[in-house]
């Protein structure tokens, strides 16, 4: 069974209606290898026309090669699908705009964006160079933001868009992940903020948190044979593709959410706010210390979908107002030229 067929059969399990993408145009960044390749193959197998973007760098962002993107695009076409290759560097605004233009010039529309491109430099904070930090943040934060800014006017103009960003278990923290986690934290903020901004425009923005055997993850294991075998056996990249395809479909019921794609397990990752403690008097460091166990209790919690919802929750706990989200205007007027 080839890659396209195996993905098609896997993702249709447990679903009465096969999710299709005929008439849709999808851009997948970092699609020349690993996760991105699987995303591109599955979307194309389900009928989407796909722009396969990959600058072809090494894991650490060094070097460049057009071969991976062209190879995946050819693989799609050989299987009867529609794809073009693109080697623009989306870490630059010009590259992101050129990639967006390539999709529009080829097929006249752009419906789906999968922000998957990334690099990995995992070192303790004290060992990170300025160049290391710049390369990671330019790719994860800059690349994601550049693509969002490039596609947004077109999606808003058509009244439709599906965006899937890429976050990471690095959000939970661990040694050596500081700058990588900082980049993924920024992507989380972009996801939740633009979900709110896109709600009235027909644009849904979600994110995937994949665990998969890729060049990056296997390199991070530093030759641990047992963990390498576990990762390769239980977390093939094709499993995460099913989750991304779901989030990229017109029928996706959510926006602003993160789905954990961990092998055959799919879960939700979310930011929650505990009920906390309301003091009768002004809080002091000592009162915070005294009530800290109750403050941390997670039995009762909320998952605010906006700043206004979070503020409303705090006000309600203080006995002011109801539970309806506040209508806040948080925009700053553009500077006059």
FENTANOR-V106492 format. One record per backbone hydrogen bond with DSSP energy under -1.0 kcal/mol. CO is the residue of the C=O (numbers start at 1). NH is the residue of the N-H. E is the energy in kcal/mol with one decimal. If there is no record, write none. Layout:
# FENTANOR-V106492
co=CO nh=NH e=E
co=CO nh=NH e=E
This chain:
# FENTANOR-V106492
co=2 nh=6 e=-2.4
co=3 nh=7 e=-2.1
co=4 nh=8 e=-2.2
co=5 nh=9 e=-2.3
co=6 nh=10 e=-2.0
co=7 nh=11 e=-2.5
co=8 nh=12 e=-1.0
co=10 nh=13 e=-1.1
co=12 nh=15 e=-1.7
co=21 nh=24 e=-2.3
co=24 nh=49 e=-2.5
co=25 nh=111 e=-2.2
co=25 nh=112 e=-2.3
co=26 nh=51 e=-2.9
co=27 nh=114 e=-3.0
co=28 nh=53 e=-2.4
co=33 nh=37 e=-1.7
co=34 nh=38 e=-1.7
co=35 nh=39 e=-2.4
co=36 nh=40 e=-2.6
co=37 nh=41 e=-2.6
co=38 nh=42 e=-2.3
co=39 nh=43 e=-2.5
co=40 nh=44 e=-2.2
co=41 nh=45 e=-2.4
co=42 nh=46 e=-1.5
co=43 nh=48 e=-2.5
co=44 nh=47 e=-1.7
co=46 nh=21 e=-2.7
co=49 nh=26 e=-3.1
co=50 nh=84 e=-1.9
co=51 nh=28 e=-2.3
co=52 nh=86 e=-2.6
co=53 nh=31 e=-2.9
co=55 nh=65 e=-1.9
co=58 nh=61 e=-1.9
co=59 nh=120 e=-2.9
co=62 nh=58 e=-3.1
co=66 nh=70 e=-2.0
co=67 nh=71 e=-2.6
co=68 nh=72 e=-2.0
co=69 nh=73 e=-2.2
co=70 nh=74 e=-2.2
co=71 nh=75 e=-2.0
co=72 nh=76 e=-2.2
co=73 nh=77 e=-2.2
co=74 nh=78 e=-2.7
co=76 nh=81 e=-2.6
co=77 nh=80 e=-1.8
co=82 nh=50 e=-2.3
co=84 nh=52 e=-3.1
co=86 nh=54 e=-2.3
co=89 nh=92 e=-1.6
co=92 nh=96 e=-2.1
co=93 nh=97 e=-2.2
co=94 nh=98 e=-2.3
co=95 nh=99 e=-2.3
co=96 nh=100 e=-2.2
co=97 nh=101 e=-2.5
co=98 nh=102 e=-2.0
co=99 nh=103 e=-1.7
co=100 nh=104 e=-2.0
co=101 nh=105 e=-3.0
co=102 nh=106 e=-1.9
co=103 nh=107 e=-2.6
co=104 nh=108 e=-1.8
co=111 nh=162 e=-2.2
co=112 nh=27 e=-2.7
co=113 nh=164 e=-2.8
co=114 nh=29 e=-2.3
co=114 nh=116 e=-1.2
co=124 nh=127 e=-2.1
co=125 nh=128 e=-1.3
co=129 nh=133 e=-2.2
co=130 nh=134 e=-2.3
co=131 nh=135 e=-2.5
co=132 nh=136 e=-2.1
co=133 nh=137 e=-2.5
co=134 nh=138 e=-2.7
co=135 nh=139 e=-1.5
co=136 nh=140 e=-2.7
co=137 nh=141 e=-1.3
co=137 nh=142 e=-2.6
co=138 nh=143 e=-1.0
co=141 nh=145 e=-2.8
co=142 nh=146 e=-3.1
co=143 nh=147 e=-2.0
co=144 nh=148 e=-2.3
co=145 nh=149 e=-2.6
co=146 nh=150 e=-1.8
co=147 nh=151 e=-2.5
co=148 nh=152 e=-1.9
co=151 nh=155 e=-2.3
co=152 nh=156 e=-3.0
co=153 nh=157 e=-2.0
co=154 nh=158 e=-1.6
co=155 nh=159 e=-1.1
co=155 nh=160 e=-1.7
co=161 nh=204 e=-2.4
co=162 nh=113 e=-2.4
co=163 nh=206 e=-2.6
co=164 nh=115 e=-2.4
co=165 nh=208 e=-2.5
co=168 nh=171 e=-1.9
co=169 nh=172 e=-2.2
co=170 nh=173 e=-1.6
co=174 nh=177 e=-1.6
co=177 nh=181 e=-3.9
co=178 nh=182 e=-2.0
co=179 nh=183 e=-1.9
co=180 nh=184 e=-2.0
co=181 nh=185 e=-2.5
co=182 nh=186 e=-1.8
co=183 nh=187 e=-1.7
co=184 nh=188 e=-2.0
co=185 nh=189 e=-1.9
co=186 nh=190 e=-2.3
co=187 nh=191 e=-2.3
co=188 nh=192 e=-2.3
co=189 nh=193 e=-2.2
co=190 nh=194 e=-2.4
co=191 nh=195 e=-1.5
co=192 nh=196 e=-1.4
co=193 nh=197 e=-2.1
co=194 nh=198 e=-2.4
co=198 nh=201 e=-1.8
co=198 nh=203 e=-2.0
co=202 nh=161 e=-1.6
co=204 nh=163 e=-2.8
co=205 nh=256 e=-3.4
co=206 nh=165 e=-2.8
co=207 nh=259 e=-2.4
co=208 nh=167 e=-2.6
co=209 nh=261 e=-1.8
co=212 nh=214 e=-1.2
co=214 nh=218 e=-2.6
co=215 nh=219 e=-1.9
co=216 nh=220 e=-1.9
co=219 nh=222 e=-1.5
co=221 nh=224 e=-1.3
co=223 nh=225 e=-1.1
co=224 nh=228 e=-2.4
co=225 nh=229 e=-2.1
co=226 nh=230 e=-2.1
co=227 nh=231 e=-2.9
co=228 nh=232 e=-2.4
co=229 nh=233 e=-2.4
co=230 nh=234 e=-2.7
co=231 nh=235 e=-1.9
co=235 nh=213 e=-2.7
co=236 nh=239 e=-1.6
co=240 nh=244 e=-2.0
co=241 nh=245 e=-2.6
co=242 nh=246 e=-1.8
co=243 nh=247 e=-2.2
co=244 nh=248 e=-1.6
co=246 nh=249 e=-1.2
co=249 nh=252 e=-1.7
co=257 nh=207 e=-2.5
co=258 nh=269 e=-2.2
co=259 nh=209 e=-2.9
co=260 nh=267 e=-2.0
co=261 nh=211 e=-2.7
co=262 nh=265 e=-1.9
co=265 nh=262 e=-2.6
co=267 nh=260 e=-2.7
co=273 nh=302 e=-2.3
co=284 nh=288 e=-2.4
co=285 nh=289 e=-2.1
co=286 nh=290 e=-2.4
co=287 nh=291 e=-2.2
co=291 nh=295 e=-2.3
co=292 nh=296 e=-1.9
co=300 nh=275 e=-1.4
co=302 nh=273 e=-2.8
co=306 nh=310 e=-2.0
co=307 nh=311 e=-2.7
co=308 nh=312 e=-2.1
co=308 nh=326 e=-1.5
co=309 nh=313 e=-1.9
co=310 nh=314 e=-2.0
co=311 nh=315 e=-2.5
co=312 nh=316 e=-2.5
co=313 nh=317 e=-2.2
co=314 nh=318 e=-1.2
co=315 nh=320 e=-3.1
co=316 nh=319 e=-1.5
co=326 nh=328 e=-1.3
